[in-house]
Amino acid sequence: MAEQYVSAFAVEEARFRAMIGSHDETLVRTAVAAIRPLREAGKLLRATDTGEVERALREIVSGRSTPSRAEGYTWLLELLAPTLGNPVGEVVLPGRGWQDLEGAFRSWGLTTLAQLRGRCWTFPWTDGTQAPEPWPWPFLMLAPLQDLQRIRDELIAFDTDRIHDDYDLLPGGDDDVEEVVPLLDESFPAWVDAALAQGRDLLLIRDGGR
């Protein structure tokens, strides 16, 4: 069975934006040096080739990112997020179709969370219209600090019994109830609280099977 991995990080979006065209050699060296320990810890799915990582990073810091790059750049974030930010949690979701939760969230009144779920962060593009594709994979979701308390309030007000009642809204139906309940009752609140405590934005990376 395919699995989707969701990793959460407390980050500062401004630090990532500052990379673009910065010519920051220290950042490149720091990120490349982090590959081996993260790979050995089982934290990297894609950013494991030192040469390719360095080439992609240099395109960004030189200000020469290109929409024609076949692999895009989102795969770099599994390396950059723990390098520039702090990991705050992760979860593994069995099966496929987890990108379709946006509709369920809206039905349950989790409006801000639904907006986060359906909006791809366009790093390293400063203008969303430059992104080479609207649904890249891995898929990045960035919740700005100013939205986090609103997400937290929605989660506090949400009755998770509705998940059992509305299981037909889930990608796998009744089989997914036991995955979504802790996702909304435990994981998301913990990630949001951690980012709020640090005064940072919340970055979620979805990878694995779609």
N, C-alpha and C positions, 0 to 999 in steps of 0.2 A: 504494500500500500504506500502511495506517495505521502510525503509529509511536507508541511509548510513550517518554516522556522520564523519566529518573530523575536527580534532582539531589540531591546530598548536602551537608549542612552540619554543621559542629561548632557546637553551640548549648548554652545552659544553659536547661533547661526552666523553671527558677524565674523567669528574666527574662520569659518569655512569660506565665506565670501571674500575675506581678506587674502585668502590664498591666491585668488585669481590674478595673474599678472604680477605677483609679489616678488618673483625671483628668489624665493626663500629657500636657500640650499639647506639650511638647518632643518626645516620641516621635512624636506625630501629625505634627508639622511635619517631623521628620527623615525619616519614612517617605515622606511625600508628596513631599519634595524629591528622594528617591532614584528616583522613578518615571521621570523623563526619562532620566537616564544609563543605568539598567538597561534601559529600553525601547530606547534607541539601540544598546545592546550586544547586543540580541537575547535578553535574559534573562527577559523577561516574556511570558507567553502571555495572561494574563487581567487582571492588576492594572494596567491601562493608563489607565483612566478616573479622572482625579484626583478628580473630584467624588464618584464612587461609592466610591473607596477611602477618602476622608476620612469619608464618612458611615458606612461599615462600621467603621472604626477608632474613631470617636467612640462608636458603640454599645458597643464593647468596653470602652474606657477609662472610659465612664460607668457601666459595670456593667449596661447594658440590652440585652445580646445576646438575640436572640429566636430560638427554634427555628423560627418561622414564616417567617424570611427565606428567600425562594425560592432564592437562590444560595448560601446558607450562608456560611461564613467561611473554609473551607480554602483558597480561591483567594488569600487575602491572604498566605499563607505564602511564596509565591514572592517577595514583596516584603519581608516581615518577616524571613525567614531570613537573607538577606544583610545586612540592616540591623542585626539584633541578634546575628548569628553570623558565621561565616566559611565561604564556599564551599570544599569540599574535593574536588569532582569531579562529573562527570556522564557519562551514557551514553545513547545512543539505541538502542532495541531495535525492530527492524522487525517488523511484524505485530501480531497481537492475542493476548489470552489470557494475558498475563504475570502477571496476578494469580493464576493457577492454579499457580504454582511452589511454593506452600506444601507441597503433597503430595509433590512431588519432593524437596524439602529434607528432609522428615521421613523419607522412604525412605532417604535417604543419610546419616542420622544428624546432620544439621545442625539439631538440635532448636531451639536458641535462635534461629537465623536464621529458621526456619519460624514460630516464635511471633511474631517481629517482622514477618514478611511478612503474617501474617493478622490483625494487631491494628492497628486504626486509632487513631491519636492523636486524642483528642476535643477538642482546643483549638477554641474557648475555653471549653468546658464543663468545669466543675470536677468534675462527676459524670458518668460515662459514660452513665448512664441518661437524661441530658438531651439527648444528641445527637439531632438530628432524624432521622437515618438512619444505619444501621450501616455503609454502604458509600458514603460521599460521594466525589465526584470534583472536584478532585484528591484522591488518597488519601495521607494522611500516616502515616509510620511513624517512631516515636521509640524508639531504643534507649538506655536509661539507661546512664550511665557504668559502673555496676556490672555490666552485662551484656556490655560490649564485649570484655573479655578472654576470656570464655567463647565468644563468637562467633568471636574470632580463633583460639582453640585448636581449635575445631571445623573451621575452614577449613584450618588447618595440617595437621590429621590427615586431611583429605579427599583421596582420590585422584580427580583429575578424569577419569581413564580411565573411571570409572563413568558419566559423562555419556554417553560414546559407547556404553557397553553398555546403558544404560537410557534411550535416547532416546525410547522410547514414553511416558515420564513427562512429557515436555515438551509445552507447548501446541501447537507446530507440528511435533512429532516430530523426525525426523532433520534437518529444515531449520534447527532452532534450536540444534543442538549448537555450532556455531561462534560463537554469541552467548553461550551460557551458560558455556562454558569460560572465556573472559576475564572474565566477570562474577564468577565465583567464584574465579578464580585471580589476578586482578589488581585489578578495581574494588573489590569488597567489602573485601579486605584493606587496600587503600590508604586507603579511607574510614575504616575502623575505626582503623587506625594513626594517621591524622591527628587523629581525635577523641581518641584516647588520649593523644597527644602534647600536646594542649591541655588535657587534663583535663576534657573536656566530653562532653555527650551527643551522639548522632548522629541527625540528622533526615534522613529520605529523603522526597522528594516525587515521587510518580508522577503523570504527567499525559499528555495526548495520547490516542491511541486505546486503548481497553480491550482 
